[in-house]
């Protein structure tokens, strides 16, 4: 997922995306703990995607605060 794609979404869509990523991270951690995770790099990818979503949400929040 690219930050450019995320910037085109509104706050509600970003919150939904964040919820989905957190669920995915939970499932991946569970698979990792039970030694069923095929690709451990998926953990890293999901964590980075979560960080991207949070960053874009914060940027939009600050942009709205500045424009008021």
Secondary structure, 3 states (H helix, E strand, C coil): CCHHHHHCCCHHHHHHHHHHHHHHHHHHHHHHHCCCCCCCHHHHHHHHHHHHHHHHHHHHHHHHHHHC
